[in-house]
């Protein structure tokens, strides 16, 4: 199977790829993006997986309910939804995903048999990010995947440098991120304030906290905590009222040298 592979239009009964066709799978411990493929056909799944698993960590779901379960376990970077003959389920799925704060930013690609302007318009009105019609070349699909992931990562970048702070309303921050930031600020001087402690104050599991923070900021919780601490440290430094050592201890660093 090569990147020139076509997804045929005539039938969903595609031949399963041989072992020789399947490229080396992206190792699960790497930082490859997580793709969620929502489908109702195992042979379609085999064809998609044979090509995409070399570059992405591919998860699958047979319907919207199974897709929601995947979101509870993983930080999904993009969804590919294979439509059924009736677009109703797909439209409902798009609206559900895009209406939830923790999943609204996840791009959705629709794969459809229908080159119909009304159906295409309905999906875009339901906030789908891309609508591709069979037959299509896999290189077109992978290019669209890469493009949407890059765009979404750029949207998240401001969170890496801008956080809510005194006198800064940071309107782009969600309620969840504001709450996380407020808790970090309350415990700013605690050296051992990490994922477990933060999750207990948020009253959610560490895995859920990791998923939500990563989905909304592009950072792990530990990186986010460190960024928030440095944000407040910069504010303290700008006021010139404390020494570097005092600021280091006030923001939870064990030694001024490490802080510096």
C-alpha positions, 0 to 999 in steps of 0.5 A: 500500500503506498501513498497513491492508494485510492479509496474506491467509490464503488464499494466499501468491500475493500481487500484487506492489505497484506502484511507487506503493505502495512508500514512500520507502526508509529511507536505508542510512546512517541509524540505522534498525533492521535487520530480517531477514525470513526467508522462502521466498516472493518475493511475500511478501517484496515485500509486507513490504518495500513497507510496512516499508522506509520505517521500517527497513533490511530484509534478507532470507534464504531460509532459516536458513543465509542468515540466519546469513550476514546476521548476519556482516555486520550488527547485526540488531535484529529477525527476522521468520520466515515459517513453512513448513507444518511448524514444524520448521524454524522451531523449529530456527531459533529455538533456534539463534539464541537459543542463541548469545551474540551473537544471543540477545538479538535478538527473533524474530517468527513469522508463521504460518498456524496458529492452534494452541495447541500450535504457538504454545506450541512456538515460545514454548518455543523462545524466540520473542518473538511469534507472529502468525497470518494474516490480520493488519493490517500496523499490528499487525505494525509496532506489535509490531516497534517494541515489541520493539525498544524493549524490547530497547534498554532491556535494553541500556541498563545497559551504557551506564553499568555496566562491569566494574571493580575490585571490581565483578563486573558479573554481567550482562556477557557473557564477550565484553564482559568480555574487551573491557573487560579489553583496554581497561583494559590499554591505558587510557593509549593515546591512539590506542586505537581500533577497529582496535587493539582488534579486533587484540587480540581476534583478530577483524575490525573489522566483527565486533567492531563487530557484536558490541559493538553487539549486546550493548551498543547502543554502537559500539566507539568509544563503548564504549571512551570509556565504559569510559575514563570509568568508570575515570576516575570511580574514579580521581577518587573516590580523590582520589590524582591530579590531573585532568591526571594522570587525563586522561593516564592514561586516554588523553586528549590534553589535560586540557581535552578530558578535563574 
